[in-house]
Amino acid sequence: MIQRLHTTERLSKIVKYNGVAYFCGQVGDGDTVAAQTTDCLARVDDLLTQVGSNRENILQAIIWVADIDDVAEMNAVWNAWIPQGHAPARACSEAKLGRAELKVEIIITAACP
């Protein structure tokens, strides 16, 4: 059975199916790439908790940065956040994000053991 959580007319923040949780794109507040990444990952932590999962169960991360030159700054926050030995499959690319002030957006897929 497919379970949809925090659903609006446009999207569900979480879709669970067969023990896997798919999160919608997460963005964060702040003026810097590091601040937005930190806030974004705090939101991911909250969603993981809601589905009974954690960082060690992340299967995949898709990350967009508004400026590819900011990847090192984003990676510094990411590397400190992800548990050593539990790095997910990951892609990172430059993209024009939904609002001019956004610098980072992250989509997570996680197992729900």
ABEGO torsion letter per residue (X at the ends): XBBBBGBBAABBABBBBGGBBBBBBBBBBEABAAAAAAAAAAAAAAAAAAAGBBAAABABBBBBBABAAAAAAAAAAAAAABBBGABBBBBBBBBBBABAABABBBBBBBBBX
